[in-house]
Amino acid sequence: MSDSTTRAIALADTSGRGRRGRNIDPVARGTFPFLVPALIVTALLVLFPVLYTVWLSLTQQDIAGNNQGFVGFENFAAMFQNPEFWNSLRVTIFLFVLCLFVETVLGLALGYLLSRDVPGRAIFQGMLLIPAITASVAVALVWLLIFDPALGAANQILEAIGLDPVVWLGSREMAPWSIAIVDIWQWTPFMALIISAGIRSLPTDPFEAAAIDGAGPIKQALYVGLPLLRSVLLVAMLLRTVDLVRFFDTVYIMTQGGPVNATNTLNVYGYRAAFIDQDPSYAAALQLSLLVLVILIAAIFTIVRKRVPNAE
């Protein structure tokens, strides 16, 4: 028997064993049926609404369900030509950048304090979670009372220290900052707990080596701790990013996008277009633009995280 024939027989035998092995693999054979219900639910809850929104944005339909037919990209063209859309995009990006930056910085500082072994740390961590687990509607209603210009605690504190009272939610200049204050108060503890867990999981060897080389606590934190925490910080920022870009409930309860559209985020603008202006097709185009914005920002964070040396 020639060498080529021997190799062909061996190759065929190996391929047959591989196919037989794949055919009798109980894991591969038994996993897919368990995935089918999850795939069906995902298609119904995610894929179908997205496809319906795309179809709605390409047609002209009123709030009663009367469809006037296919209009192509007219809703998107009207959206890009509308100054209110660009204003809502600016407000969304402003709140996103401001809240994410402050929550990350404060969360880093608070997370460092929470990572220290002190008596009562577990109790304090539990209390710190209260704002994050409280319904955003309840948080908004409480802060409405705090920001009340006549009876609110915020102005009473300012007057007690000799400062003039502030029109927190009725001023176009102050309203976005007031919304940011509420979000920072509610979600900074969430960031702090994630960062605290990341700090407690860091290896001690790099810090000990830096201390031997003469680095003080500040240099250890800046040149050793922060580089090791980059992956944790990016994950925490990504989690907050998805919520911040979709900012709705707190804004709508407190200002409904006012005054004069000063807090009119893309999500609030889309809601108002659908249920107040009664133009669901235009609202669908707005929501698709919001979806694209979320995907782009999430993709940027994901790419950056993959390029971080210690991301995995």
Secondary structure by P-SEA (a helix, b strand, c coil): ccaaaaaaaaaaaaaaaaaaaaaaccccccccccaaaaaaaaaaacaaaaaaaaaaaaccccccccccccccaaaaaaaaacaaaaaaaaaaaaaaaaaaaaaaaaaaaaaaaaaccccaaaaaaaaaaccccccaaaaaaaaaaaacccccaaaaaaaaabbbbbccccccccaaaaaaaaaaaccaaaaaaaaaaaaaaccaaaaaaaaaacccaaaaaaccccccaaaaaaaaaaaaaaaaaaccaaaaaccccccccccccaaaaaaaaccccccaaaaaaaaaaaaaaaaaaaaaaaaaaaaccccc
